[in-house]
Amino acid sequence: MVELRDRVAELLTFRLQVAEVLEVRRNLDRDFLHDGEELVFWGTDPRDPDSDDDGFLDGLEVVIYETDPLDPA
């Protein structure tokens, strides 16, 4: 039961974060992806311009190189 309660709390927190981000459409890490896109669609970190530390900005991986911004390979 504790696991379920923890999971529900995590999901509610995530939903609040997404709602907050989508209101503003900001790009805190300046990686060419809006923070809302990072959270909802790509699963990348909106505070880290290179979520997989491969040397390429997340936005460039998605739009230009068509690679996975979470896979450094």
ROMAR-762317 format. One record per atom (N, C-alpha, C): residue number from 1; atom name; residue in one letter; x, y, z. Coordinates in steps of 0.02 Angstrom, whole numbers, plus 50000, padded with zeros to 5 digits. Example, Ala and Ser with C-alpha at 12.3 -4.5 7.8 and 13.67 -1.06 7.14 Angstrom:
2
+-----+----+---+-------+-------+-------+
!   k !  a ! r !  east ! north !    up !
+-----+----+---+-------+-------+-------+
!   1 !  N ! A ! 50660 ! 49716 ! 50390 !
!   1 ! CA ! A ! 50615 ! 49775 ! 50390 !
!   1 !  C ! A ! 50660 ! 49835 ! 50390 !
!   2 !  N ! S ! 50642 ! 49888 ! 50354 !
!   2 ! CA ! S ! 50684 ! 49947 ! 50357 !
!   2 !  C ! S ! 50645 ! 50002 ! 50394 !
+-----+----+---+-------+-------+-------+
***
This chain:
73
+-----+----+---+-------+-------+-------+
!   k !  a ! r !  east ! north !    up !
+-----+----+---+-------+-------+-------+
!   1 !  N ! M ! 50041 ! 49940 ! 50000 !
!   1 ! CA ! M ! 50000 ! 50000 ! 50000 !
!   1 !  C ! M ! 50043 ! 50063 ! 50000 !
!   2 !  N ! V ! 50100 ! 50060 ! 50035 !
!   2 ! CA ! V ! 50145 ! 50118 ! 50036 !
!   2 !  C ! V ! 50172 ! 50131 ! 49967 !
!   3 !  N ! E ! 50188 ! 50079 ! 49930 !
!   3 ! CA ! E ! 50215 ! 50088 ! 49862 !
!   3 !  C ! E ! 50164 ! 50124 ! 49818 !
!   4 !  N ! L ! 50101 ! 50104 ! 49823 !
!   4 ! CA ! L ! 50049 ! 50136 ! 49784 !
!   4 !  C ! L ! 50042 ! 50210 ! 49802 !
!   5 !  N ! R ! 50043 ! 50225 ! 49866 !
!   5 ! CA ! R ! 50038 ! 50294 ! 49889 !
!   5 !  C ! R ! 50097 ! 50335 ! 49863 !
!   6 !  N ! D ! 50157 ! 50306 ! 49866 !
!   6 ! CA ! D ! 50217 ! 50341 ! 49841 !
!   6 !  C ! D ! 50212 ! 50353 ! 49766 !
!   7 !  N ! R ! 50188 ! 50303 ! 49730 !
!   7 ! CA ! R ! 50182 ! 50309 ! 49657 !
!   7 !  C ! R ! 50130 ! 50363 ! 49639 !
!   8 !  N ! V ! 50075 ! 50365 ! 49674 !
!   8 ! CA ! V ! 50024 ! 50416 ! 49662 !
!   8 !  C ! V ! 50052 ! 50485 ! 49676 !
!   9 !  N ! A ! 50089 ! 50491 ! 49730 !
!   9 ! CA ! A ! 50120 ! 50556 ! 49747 !
!   9 !  C ! A ! 50169 ! 50577 ! 49692 !
!  10 !  N ! E ! 50208 ! 50530 ! 49666 !
!  10 ! CA ! E ! 50255 ! 50545 ! 49612 !
!  10 !  C ! E ! 50218 ! 50569 ! 49550 !
!  11 !  N ! L ! 50165 ! 50534 ! 49532 !
!  11 ! CA ! L ! 50126 ! 50553 ! 49473 !
!  11 !  C ! L ! 50094 ! 50621 ! 49480 !
!  12 !  N ! L ! 50067 ! 50636 ! 49538 !
!  12 ! CA ! L ! 50038 ! 50702 ! 49550 !
!  12 !  C ! L ! 50090 ! 50757 ! 49546 !
!  13 !  N ! T ! 50148 ! 50745 ! 49574 !
!  13 ! CA ! T ! 50203 ! 50793 ! 49571 !
!  13 !  C ! T ! 50223 ! 50804 ! 49498 !
!  14 !  N ! F ! 50230 ! 50750 ! 49460 !
!  14 ! CA ! F ! 50248 ! 50755 ! 49389 !
!  14 !  C ! F ! 50196 ! 50795 ! 49351 !
!  15 !  N ! R ! 50132 ! 50782 ! 49363 !
!  15 ! CA ! R ! 50079 ! 50818 ! 49328 !
!  15 !  C ! R ! 50082 ! 50893 ! 49344 !
!  16 !  N ! L ! 50096 ! 50910 ! 49406 !
!  16 ! CA ! L ! 50101 ! 50980 ! 49424 !
!  16 !  C ! L ! 50161 ! 51013 ! 49389 !
!  17 !  N ! Q ! 50216 ! 50977 ! 49385 !
!  17 ! CA ! Q ! 50275 ! 51003 ! 49351 !
!  17 !  C ! Q ! 50261 ! 51014 ! 49277 !
!  18 !  N ! V ! 50229 ! 50966 ! 49246 !
!  18 ! CA ! V ! 50212 ! 50972 ! 49175 !
!  18 !  C ! V ! 50166 ! 51031 ! 49163 !
!  19 !  N ! A ! 50115 ! 51038 ! 49203 !
!  19 ! CA ! A ! 50067 ! 51093 ! 49196 !
!  19 !  C ! A ! 50102 ! 51160 ! 49203 !
!  20 !  N ! E ! 50147 ! 51165 ! 49251 !
!  20 ! CA ! E ! 50183 ! 51227 ! 49262 !
!  20 !  C ! E ! 50226 ! 51244 ! 49202 !
!  21 !  N ! V ! 50261 ! 51194 ! 49175 !
!  21 ! CA ! V ! 50306 ! 51205 ! 49119 !
!  21 !  C ! V ! 50268 ! 51223 ! 49056 !
!  22 !  N ! L ! 50214 ! 51187 ! 49042 !
!  22 ! CA ! L ! 50177 ! 51199 ! 48981 !
!  22 !  C ! L ! 50145 ! 51268 ! 48979 !
!  23 !  N ! E ! 50131 ! 51297 ! 49037 !
!  23 ! CA ! E ! 50102 ! 51364 ! 49039 !
!  23 !  C ! E ! 50149 ! 51416 ! 49009 !
!  24 !  N ! V ! 50213 ! 51407 ! 49018 !
!  24 ! CA ! V ! 50261 ! 51458 ! 49000 !
!  24 !  C ! V ! 50298 ! 51443 ! 48935 !
!  25 !  N ! R ! 50304 ! 51381 ! 48917 !
!  25 ! CA ! R ! 50343 ! 51360 ! 48858 !
!  25 !  C ! R ! 50414 ! 51388 ! 48860 !
!  26 !  N ! R ! 50445 ! 51382 ! 48916 !
!  26 ! CA ! R ! 50513 ! 51407 ! 48923 !
!  26 !  C ! R ! 50564 ! 51355 ! 48902 !
!  27 !  N ! N ! 50626 ! 51377 ! 48898 !
!  27 ! CA ! N ! 50681 ! 51333 ! 48879 !
!  27 !  C ! N ! 50740 ! 51350 ! 48924 !
!  28 !  N ! L ! 50738 ! 51325 ! 48985 !
!  28 ! CA ! L ! 50788 ! 51344 ! 49034 !
!  28 !  C ! L ! 50859 ! 51326 ! 49014 !
!  29 !  N ! D ! 50868 ! 51269 ! 48981 !
!  29 ! CA ! D ! 50937 ! 51247 ! 48965 !
!  29 !  C ! D ! 50959 ! 51268 ! 48895 !
!  30 !  N ! R ! 50916 ! 51302 ! 48858 !
!  30 ! CA ! R ! 50932 ! 51329 ! 48792 !
!  30 !  C ! R ! 50958 ! 51276 ! 48743 !
!  31 !  N ! D ! 50924 ! 51220 ! 48742 !
!  31 ! CA ! D ! 50945 ! 51165 ! 48698 !
!  31 !  C ! D ! 50899 ! 51157 ! 48637 !
!  32 !  N ! F ! 50858 ! 51207 ! 48624 !
!  32 ! CA ! F ! 50812 ! 51209 ! 48567 !
!  32 !  C ! F ! 50750 ! 51165 ! 48576 !
!  33 !  N ! L ! 50738 ! 51138 ! 48636 !
!  33 ! CA ! L ! 50676 ! 51103 ! 48652 !
!  33 !  C ! L ! 50643 ! 51140 ! 48710 !
!  34 !  N ! H ! 50578 ! 51154 ! 48704 !
!  34 ! CA ! H ! 50542 ! 51184 ! 48760 !
!  34 !  C ! H ! 50542 ! 51135 ! 48818 !
!  35 !  N ! D ! 50543 ! 51161 ! 48879 !
!  35 ! CA ! D ! 50545 ! 51118 ! 48939 !
!  35 !  C ! D ! 50486 ! 51069 ! 48940 !
!  36 !  N ! G ! 50428 ! 51091 ! 48919 !
!  36 ! CA ! G ! 50370 ! 51047 ! 48917 !
!  36 !  C ! G ! 50380 ! 50988 ! 48870 !
!  37 !  N ! E ! 50410 ! 51001 ! 48812 !
!  37 ! CA ! E ! 50426 ! 50947 ! 48765 !
!  37 !  C ! E ! 50474 ! 50897 ! 48797 !
!  38 !  N ! E ! 50523 ! 50923 ! 48832 !
!  38 ! CA ! E ! 50573 ! 50879 ! 48863 !
!  38 !  C ! E ! 50540 ! 50833 ! 48914 !
!  39 !  N ! L ! 50497 ! 50860 ! 48956 !
!  39 ! CA ! L ! 50464 ! 50820 ! 49007 !
!  39 !  C ! L ! 50413 ! 50771 ! 48978 !
!  40 !  N ! V ! 50372 ! 50795 ! 48932 !
!  40 ! CA ! V ! 50316 ! 50755 ! 48908 !
!  40 !  C ! V ! 50335 ! 50708 ! 48852 !
!  41 !  N ! F ! 50371 ! 50732 ! 48802 !
!  41 ! CA ! F ! 50384 ! 50691 ! 48742 !
!  41 !  C ! F ! 50450 ! 50654 ! 48742 !
!  42 !  N ! W ! 50502 ! 50685 ! 48766 !
!  42 ! CA ! W ! 50569 ! 50655 ! 48759 !
!  42 !  C ! W ! 50596 ! 50624 ! 48822 !
!  43 !  N ! G ! 50572 ! 50644 ! 48880 !
!  43 ! CA ! G ! 50598 ! 50617 ! 48943 !
!  43 !  C ! G ! 50667 ! 50643 ! 48961 !
!  44 !  N ! T ! 50687 ! 50698 ! 48930 !
!  44 ! CA ! T ! 50752 ! 50727 ! 48943 !
!  44 !  C ! T ! 50746 ! 50777 ! 49001 !
!  45 !  N ! D ! 50803 ! 50800 ! 49025 !
!  45 ! CA ! D ! 50806 ! 50845 ! 49082 !
!  45 !  C ! D ! 50802 ! 50917 ! 49058 !
!  46 !  N ! P ! 50749 ! 50954 ! 49075 !
!  46 ! CA ! P ! 50744 ! 51023 ! 49051 !
!  46 !  C ! P ! 50795 ! 51071 ! 49081 !
!  47 !  N ! R ! 50835 ! 51047 ! 49128 !
!  47 ! CA ! R ! 50888 ! 51089 ! 49157 !
!  47 !  C ! R ! 50957 ! 51071 ! 49130 !
!  48 !  N ! D ! 50961 ! 51019 ! 49087 !
!  48 ! CA ! D ! 51025 ! 50995 ! 49060 !
!  48 !  C ! D ! 51021 ! 50996 ! 48984 !
!  49 !  N ! P ! 51060 ! 51038 ! 48951 !
!  49 ! CA ! P ! 51056 ! 51043 ! 48878 !
!  49 !  C ! P ! 51078 ! 50979 ! 48842 !
!  50 !  N ! D ! 51115 ! 50936 ! 48875 !
!  50 ! CA ! D ! 51138 ! 50874 ! 48845 !
!  50 !  C ! D ! 51125 ! 50817 ! 48894 !
!  51 !  N ! S ! 51064 ! 50792 ! 48893 !
!  51 ! CA ! S ! 51042 ! 50743 ! 48943 !
!  51 !  C ! S ! 51082 ! 50679 ! 48944 !
!  52 !  N ! D ! 51109 ! 50658 ! 48887 !
!  52 ! CA ! D ! 51148 ! 50595 ! 48886 !
!  52 !  C ! D ! 51223 ! 50607 ! 48885 !
!  53 !  N ! D ! 51245 ! 50669 ! 48892 !
!  53 ! CA ! D ! 51316 ! 50688 ! 48897 !
!  53 !  C ! D ! 51357 ! 50661 ! 48838 !
!  54 !  N ! D ! 51329 ! 50665 ! 48777 !
!  54 ! CA ! D ! 51367 ! 50641 ! 48719 !
!  54 !  C ! D ! 51397 ! 50698 ! 48679 !
!  55 !  N ! G ! 51389 ! 50760 ! 48703 !
!  55 ! CA ! G ! 51418 ! 50817 ! 48669 !
!  55 !  C ! G ! 51371 ! 50851 ! 48620 !
!  56 !  N ! F ! 51310 ! 50827 ! 48612 !
!  56 ! CA ! F ! 51261 ! 50857 ! 48567 !
!  56 !  C ! F ! 51201 ! 50881 ! 48607 !
!  57 !  N ! L ! 51178 ! 50941 ! 48593 !
!  57 ! CA ! L ! 51119 ! 50968 ! 48627 !
!  57 !  C ! L ! 51058 ! 50924 ! 48612 !
!  58 !  N ! D ! 51015 ! 50917 ! 48662 !
!  58 ! CA ! D ! 50956 ! 50875 ! 48654 !
!  58 !  C ! D ! 50915 ! 50895 ! 48593 !
!  59 !  N ! G ! 50904 ! 50959 ! 48584 !
!  59 ! CA ! G ! 50864 ! 50983 ! 48528 !
!  59 !  C ! G ! 50894 ! 50966 ! 48460 !
!  60 !  N ! L ! 50960 ! 50970 ! 48456 !
!  60 ! CA ! L ! 50993 ! 50953 ! 48393 !
!  60 !  C ! L ! 50987 ! 50878 ! 48379 !
!  61 !  N ! E ! 50991 ! 50838 ! 48431 !
!  61 ! CA ! E ! 50984 ! 50766 ! 48421 !
!  61 !  C ! E ! 50914 ! 50749 ! 48395 !
!  62 !  N ! V ! 50863 ! 50783 ! 48421 !
!  62 ! CA ! V ! 50795 ! 50769 ! 48401 !
!  62 !  C ! V ! 50781 ! 50795 ! 48331 !
!  63 !  N ! V ! 50798 ! 50858 ! 48317 !
!  63 ! CA ! V ! 50777 ! 50891 ! 48256 !
!  63 !  C ! V ! 50826 ! 50879 ! 48198 !
!  64 !  N ! I ! 50890 ! 50885 ! 48210 !
!  64 ! CA ! I ! 50939 ! 50882 ! 48156 !
!  64 !  C ! I ! 50965 ! 50811 ! 48144 !
!  65 !  N ! Y ! 50991 ! 50780 ! 48197 !
!  65 ! CA ! Y ! 51024 ! 50715 ! 48189 !
!  65 !  C ! Y ! 50976 ! 50656 ! 48193 !
!  66 !  N ! E ! 50915 ! 50669 ! 48217 !
!  66 ! CA ! E ! 50864 ! 50616 ! 48225 !
!  66 !  C ! E ! 50891 ! 50556 ! 48264 !
!  67 !  N ! T ! 50925 ! 50573 ! 48320 !
!  67 ! CA ! T ! 50950 ! 50522 ! 48366 !
!  67 !  C ! T ! 50914 ! 50528 ! 48433 !
!  68 !  N ! D ! 50925 ! 50480 ! 48475 !
!  68 ! CA ! D ! 50892 ! 50479 ! 48541 !
!  68 !  C ! D ! 50931 ! 50523 ! 48590 !
!  69 !  N ! P ! 50899 ! 50575 ! 48616 !
!  69 ! CA ! P ! 50935 ! 50620 ! 48662 !
!  69 !  C ! P ! 50951 ! 50589 ! 48730 !
!  70 !  N ! L ! 50929 ! 50527 ! 48740 !
!  70 ! CA ! L ! 50944 ! 50492 ! 48803 !
!  70 !  C ! L ! 50994 ! 50435 ! 48793 !
!  71 !  N ! D ! 51017 ! 50426 ! 48731 !
!  71 ! CA ! D ! 51063 ! 50371 ! 48715 !
!  71 !  C ! D ! 51129 ! 50400 ! 48689 !
!  72 !  N ! P ! 51183 ! 50395 ! 48728 !
!  72 ! CA ! P ! 51246 ! 50425 ! 48708 !
!  72 !  C ! P ! 51280 ! 50388 ! 48650 !
!  73 !  N ! A ! 51256 ! 50331 ! 48631 !
!  73 ! CA ! A ! 51288 ! 50292 ! 48578 !
!  73 !  C ! A ! 51277 ! 50322 ! 48509 !
+-----+----+---+-------+-------+-------+
***
